[in-house]
Amino acid sequence: TRILPESEADAISRQLFLPTLGKPYIVDESGFRVLQPEYDSFTYRQELCTRIESSLSDTRVAVTSLIGIGGAGKTALATWATLRAFERNDFEFIVSITAKDRVLTTRGIHGLEPSLGSFETLLNAIIETLGFQQELLKLSNQEKANAVRQLLEGTKGLLFVDNLETVDDARIITFLDELPKGVRAITTSRISRVKVSVRPIMVGALSDEEILTFVRKFSAQAGMAYIEKLKDAAC
């Protein structure tokens, strides 16, 4: 038996983590909310991961937009990058919200209650995560939007907005286009939505090397040890 320092305990906790539908956030504390990863083990994609982290640290970029077809790994990459930013204390706050309304599990497709359905839910998520005065929640949307923009002025925060293509409320796009200087956003979408100070990063298929890494990681799961014996071509 040995006592682990906090950093090691957190690392082991992430290794043992299995995603569940009941917990929307892996980090949920004052000033920080990060969406629960949808992967058991992250497959590192060097080129994409490097480009994403470079974009998040580039002062010329307000919005890092991951674009690609469904299942390409956009949400996984964005969640990984957001968690990395949280662990390094890159931002003063992190707000995460998703418009995803369904998820594929081993038991089939299950419906979800999307946390992002309107401009108001985005504003409320920012207010609640940052612990702003609850009185702001009672304002009209326009008043609330003005108040949130004023509160964000001069701060260094990150907004993680997942599945942006399913959002019908154009005010959300306008809000992201007009982020106060210093505030960043990382978004995932099948199509390009945000137009101002945005760096689009196309997320395509995994390379052969990435596929091998992805598939072989499943061998650690119960009943799947046979995968370790598969030849590369079979993977």
N, C-alpha and C positions, 0 to 999 in steps of 0.2 A: 504494500500500500504506500502511495506517496501523494502528497498534496500538490495539485497543479496550480501554477500561476494562472491568472485570469486569461492571458492570451492563449495558452495551451488548452485550457478548458473550453474556450470559445471555439478553437479549431476542432477539437474532438466532437463538440456538440454539433458543428456543421457537418462533420463526416458521418455522424450517426443520424442526421436529420432525414426524415421521410415526409414529403409534403402531404398536407391534409387540407380538405376543403373548408374545415371549420375555422382555420386561423388565417385570415387574409394577410397578416403582416408577420415577418420574421423579426423585425425591429419595430417596436411600438412604445416609444417613450417621449418625454417632453421635447418637442422640437424635431423629432425624427420618426418617420414612418417609411419602412421599406417593405415592398410586397414580398410575400412568401415565394421562394423559388419554386419553379415547376419541374425542377430536375432533382434527381437523387444525387448526381455527381456531375459537376460542370465539365464540359469538354472545351479545353482552352483552344481558341482559334487565334493564333499569334497575330496574323495581319489585321484581322478585324478588331481584336482586343486592343492592339496598339493604336489603331486609328481612332477608336472610340475614346480611349483615355486621353489621347493627344487633343482631340476635339473639345473634350470637357474642360481641359486646362487652357485652351486657346482664348485669350481675351477678346478676339475678334468675332467669336462664335457665341451666339445666344442660345441657339437650339441645335442639338445634335439629333438628327432624325434618322432612325434605322428603318430602311424600306426594303420590303421583299414579300414574297408569297407566304401564305400561311404554312407553318411548320418549318420554316427556314432557320428558326432559332433567334428571332429578333428579341422576344421577351426574355429569353435566357441570357442573352448578351447584355441587354439593358439592366436586368436585375443584378447580374454579376458586377457590372461597372458601378452601379449604385451602391452595392454592398462594399465594394472596394473603396469608394469615396467616403462612405460612412466610417469604415475602419481606420482610414487615414486622417479623418477629421478635415477633409478638404472643404467642407461647406458648413456654414453656421446653422443651417437647417435643411432637412430633406422632406419633401411632401410627395407621397406616391399615391396614384389613383389609377384605376383601370376601367375601361369600358367593355371588357370581355364579358360576354353573357353565356358562355358555355365552355366546358373543359372536357378533354378526352381522358378517361381513366381506364384502368384495366377492366372496369365493369361497364364500359360504354361511355356515351356522351351524356354529361350531366349539365343541367342548367345552373347558372350562377346569377346572383343579384348584382348587377354591375354597380360599382361605387361611383362611376362617372356616367351620368346620364344627362346632365344639363350644366349650364354655366354656373348655376347656383351651387350645385354639388361640388364643383371645383373650388369655388370661393369658400364654401363651408369647410372643405378639407384643409385648406390653407389656414383658416382661422382656428380650427380645432387643433391641428398639429402644432401650431406655434403658440397655442395657449393665449391668443388674443382675447380681449374682452368679449364675453358672451353676448353683450348687448349688440354687437355687430351682426350677429345672426338674425336679429329682428329687423334689420334695415331692408329697404327695397334692394333689388339686384344692382341697380345703377349706383345707389349710394354705397352699397357694400363693395362693389368693384372699385370705386374711387378710394374708399377707405383702405382696402387691401393694397392697392397700388402705392398709396402714400406710406403704408407700413413697410412695404418691401423696398422702398427707395433707400439706396445706400447700403443694402445688405448683400451678403454673398450666400445665396441659397440655391437649392436644386429642386426642380419639379420633375418627377418621373411620371409621364402620362402614357399609359399602355393602351394599345388597340385604338389609336386615334381615328382610324378610318370609319369606325362605327358611330362616331359622334355626329349628330345632326345639327347641333347648336353652333352656329357660325361664330358666336361671341367667344367661344373657347379658343378658336383659331386666332381671332383678333387679339385676345388677351396674350397668347403666346407670341404673336407678332410684335406686341408692344411691351414686352417684359422690361422692367426697370433695369438700367445698366448695372451689371454685377450679378444679377440673378440668371441662372442657367436652367435649361430644360433638356431632358432626354426623352424622346418620344419614339413609339413604334407604330408603324402603319404600313398597309399594303400599297398605299399611294402617297405621293407627296402632298402634304396639306399646308404646313407652315411655309411662309415665303420670305420672311425678313430675318437677316443675320443667321441663316440656317446652313448647316453643313450636312448634306444628305450622304448617308453611307449605305450603299447597296449590300444587302445580306443575301448571298446566293447559296448554292449547295455546298455541303462539306467536301473538302478535298479527300482523296483516297486515304491519306494519312490520318485525317481527322475522323473519318468513318471508322477506321480500325480502332482508334482510341475510344470512340463512342460505343461501339458494339462490345468490345472486350470488357468494358467496365461493368456490363451486365452480369458477367460471370461471378461477381461477388454477391449477387442476390440469390435468395433461397431457390433451389431447384434449377439454377441456370449455370452450374459449374461446367456443363458441356461446352459452353461457348469458348472457354479457354482452349479447347482442343480443335476448334474450327481453323481451317486454313484461311489465309488472307482473302483469297478469291471468294470463299463462302461468306465471309463477313461482308 
